[in-house]
Amino acid sequence: MSTAVDSGAGGARGGRPAPPPAGAARVLLPVAWCAWLLVWLVPTLLVAPHLESPPPWLTGDTAPAAVLAAAAFFLMAIWPFWPVPAMRRQCDAATERIGAARIGQSVLELVMLLALAVPFALVAWSVGGASARAGPLAATAGGWVVFGLGLRMAAAAGGRAAARWLMFAAALLCAGPLALEYVAGETLGAGFPRLLEVSPIVGAIRLALEGWPEGTWPWVARVALWPAAGVVLGLLGWWRRKQRAPRQAGG
């Protein structure tokens, strides 16, 4: 009987071991999210008050920016790839379609994460002495949602190799312009403000804290660029699923 059970569990996947249960990933997601936000707030809340002359990035004024940067990086470079194995298990065995139920589950996860971020945001804005701007904050969160969903659909449709490359690209897009700006400033004494705007982290911070931008390029970089990229990635993922469905049904 054990042989039959083993063949039923592993044979359907060609002898591969069964993936880990999805429940653990769902439980760990909110825990990891809250821990990630807290880690970014700890230096400002606990370390800076004990320093005689804290550096600019440790002052209380930077608390809102720290929460925004943490949320942007997590939702654009970590969250889209977190549940891909679970999504693949839930997809139809023949076509592995991403249906409305899977997209709805993703949206619910994002709503949960954004709701859990509210206490951290309240603390950060209180420490920083800033006033929240409802419209720009909503636009920032909306951009995260659209881009993250697009990345998740593209990663789920492309398989593990595509997910790894997409994760690397998302992390590079978030941190690359910041690193380049820092290196250029330290070595050449020059800055690249237009390139810096490309970073989703920088765009999110400036949109949420400074309000609606002025000028064509800031508007595109902070408001339109990454939601549009998310739509394109989502359409590519959907098209990839459609292309694979006839082959899997026939094979």
Secondary structure, 3 states (H helix, E strand, C coil): CHHHHHHHHHHHHCCCCCCCCHHHHHHHHHHHHHHHHHHHHHHHHHHHHHCCCCCHHHCHHHHHHHHHHHHHHHHHHCHHHCCHHHHHHHCCCCCCCCCHHHHHHHHHHHHHHHHHHHHHHHHHHHHHCCCCCHHHHHHHHHHHHHHHHHHHHHHHHHHHHHHHHHHHHHHHHHHHHHHHHHHHHHHCCCCCHHHHCCCHHHHHHHHHHHCCCCCHHHHHHHHHHHHHHHHHHHHHHHHHHHHHHHHHHHC
